[in-house]
Amino acid sequence: MALSRIDAGRAARNFSAAAAGYDRAATLQLRTREALLAELAARAGAPRRLLDLGCGTGIGARRLRALYPGAEVLALDRAPGMVRIARDAGLDALVGDAQRLPLPAACCDAILSNLVLQWCPQPELAMTEACRVLRPGGWLCLSLPGPATLRELRTAWRQVDQAEHVHRFDPASAWLARAEAAGLELHSLRPELLREPHADVFALMRSLRETGVVNASAQRRRGLLGRSALAALERAYAPWRTAEGIVASWEILYLVLRRPTEC
């Protein structure tokens, strides 16, 4: 079955709505961001300009400032609510689309993008734009959710109804094909399976809502879910329940790409 098209406007509204409490809830995003920063630090040398692409509230951009105090750090996100918080923190933050970056060509030495490009309706355009704004030899460090992400929740929902409640995410091969088509070279690909604990299904759903990871598929089910549906979901999740609660899997793909020095 083909992956569903993302409603980009809906995704931006979800993240804007989550902005105020995002940093408190985004523990997984913190972990993946630190892994990306380590990948970048191993390669970037002394960059002059860096871009936090899909900056959220700006934690990544602030970390880049601390790591590279002599560099200019730009931050960009499609969600206005996130950008307002980043600007309040003193960052040079823009509201913008990863598929049409409001930046000149060859202006960045490195781009950091943490769990972002999967929300683009046309991710191949986002990959092409990243290559365009990188200087020759520049680095793109990405984290992305893989197909096993939230597999327990997806399977449990199928016991309740056939509506699409959970996104299906692209495999690494799809991202590698986009990178190659954009003119980017692969330097490393590292998958990681993370398992987040939650008290119950309701806590898991609340965590997803508080981080903006709410269904933004163009084919998503409209309307609020009733108590009976949520109770049925809780029962269907039983195979993944332990004495400590439930777990939710996140398959994370870490990609390090480079724009060739000969373009």
N, C-alpha and C positions, 0 to 999 in steps of 0.2 A: 504494500500500500504506500502511495506517495506521501511524503511529509506535507503537513498542512501549511498553508500560506499564513504568515504572520501578519496581523493587523498592527502596523507600526504605531498608529495613533493610540490604539488601545494599550499597547505596551508602555508607551510614554506616560499615559495617564495613570497606569498601575504604579509605575515607579515614582511619579510625582506624588501620588497619594501616600506612598510608603516613606517618603523622604524624611519626615520628622523623626521617626523611630528606627530608621534603617540601620544606623551604626550599631545600635544596641542588639539588633536581631541578626545581623549579617556575620555570624561567626564563621561559616564556611567560606564566604567571600574573603574574609580576612586571611584565612589560611591559604587560599589559592593565590591571593595577591602577593603574599610574602614569598611563595614559591616562584612566582614570576619575577619579582624583584631580584631574587637570587640568580635566576637565569640571566637577567639583564646585566647585573653587576659583574658576572663572569666574562662578559663580552664587550660592554659598551665603551670602556676606556674613559675618555673625558669628553662627553657629548656637550655640544653647545646649546641645543634645543631639544626638548623631549615633549611628547604628547601623551597625556593620559586619555585614551579614547574610550568613552563610556565611563566618565570619571565618577559618577554617583555624587556623593557628598564631598568628594575631594580628598579622601584619605590617601589614595594612591599618589595623587599629585603632591601632597604634602610630604609623603615619604620620598618621592623623587627629589624634591627640594632639599631634603636633609641629606640624601645620598650624594647629590651633585650640586653643591651650593653655588658653583660658578655658572650653572646652566640656567637658561630660560625654560620654565615649565609651563606648558599650556594644558588646559583641561577642557574637555568637550563632552556634552551629554545631550541626548534628545529630550530628556525630561526636565522641563523648566523648574519644577520643584526641587530637584537635585541641584541644578545649577545655582539656584538662589542660595542654598546652603553653602555651596563651594565658594561663591563670591563673598558671602558674609565672613568666610574664613580667610579672606584676603587673596584668593586665587584669581588668576587670569582665566576665567571660565566662560565658555561660550555655549549657547544652545545651538546644536547643529546635528546634522545627519551624517553618520559614518559612510553612507552611500554617496554623499556629495559634500566632501569636506570643504569648509570655507577657508582653505589655506592654499598658499601658492605651492607650486611643484618644488620638490627637492629642498624642503625647508626644515626637515627634522632629521636628527641623527638616530633617534630611536622612538618607538611607539610601544606603550604598554596598554594592553586591552584585556581586562579581567572579566570573563563570563558575560560578554557583550554581543559579539557578532551573530550569535544565534537568534537575536531579536530582530535582525534585518530581513525584510521580505526578499531582498536580492543580495545575499551575502557575497556573491561573486563581485558585485560592484564595490562593496566595502573593501574587499581584498585588493581590488584594482586601485582604489583610491588610496589605500595605505601605501601601496607601492609607489604611487605617483608622488606623494608628499615626502617620502623618505629620500634622503640623499643617497647616492651610490655608496654601497657599503653599509647602509643603515640597517638597524635591527627592528624586527617586529616580534614581540613576545606576547603570545596569546594563551589564554585558557578558555576552554569551551566544554560544555556538557556533552558527553557521548550518549549512545543509544541506551545504555543500561541505567541512565539517570532516572530516579523515581520509578524504577520498574515494579516495585512492590505496590505502590499506590496505583499505578496504571492497571496492573493485574486485578487488584481489588475492585477498582471501579467497574471493570468488565463484568464482575459478578452482580453489579447493581443495575446497570443499563448500558446501552451501546453508544451513548453520546461521547464526544471527545472531551475529556476532563483534564488530561495530562498531555503535554507536548511530547512528540516523538522527535528526538534529536539526531542530527546527522552523524554518521561514522567518520572516523579519521580519514578514510579514503576520499570522501567528498571534499573535506577541507584541503587535503593535499592536492586534489585536482584543481580546486579554485586557486590555490597558491601558485601552482605551476602555470596556469593560464594567465595569472596576473603578472608573471615574470619574477616571482620570488623563489629563492632557493631554500630548501629545507636544510636546517642544521641539526635539529633534534626534535624528536617526538617522544613524549613520555606519558603513558596513561597511568592513572591512579584511581583506585576505587575507594571512596570515602563512605563511611557508614555513620549517619547522624542519628543519635538517640532522641526519642520524644516520648513524653508520658503516654500519649494515645494519639489516635488519628486527628482528633480535634486540635491538639497541640501542634501536630505537623501542619495541618491546614492553616492555622494561625501564623506559624512561622513563615510559610510561603507567602501569605498575604502581607506580612510585615516587611518582607524583603522585596516585594513587588513581583515575585515569581508566580503570577496569576495567569491563568490561561488567556493568551492573546491571539489564539488561532482565529482566523476568519470564519472557521466552521464550528467555533465553540458553541456550547449550549447557552442560550440566553435565559435570564431569569435566575431568581434565588433558589437555592437548594432547600428542600424542606427537611424537617427533623427526621422524618422516616428514612429519607435517602441517606442522610449522614449516619443514622443508626445502622442501616444496612451496610454502609461502607465500613464502619467500625467492626462489624461481625466478619465481613469479608477479609479484613486485614489480619484475622486470627493466626494464619500460618507464620506471620513474622512478629508475633508478640512474645515477649519473654517476661520474666518476673519484674524486670526493670522498666518495661514499656515496649515500644516498638522501634524499629530501625527503618531508615530511609536511605537508599543507596544513591550515591552521586558518582558517576563515571566522569572523571575529569581528564581532558586531553590538554597537555601542555605542548604547545608548538613554538619553536624558535625558528624564525624565517629571516632571510636577509635579501635586500636588494643587491643584485650583483654590482661589482665595481665597474664592470664594462657593460654599459647600457646602450 
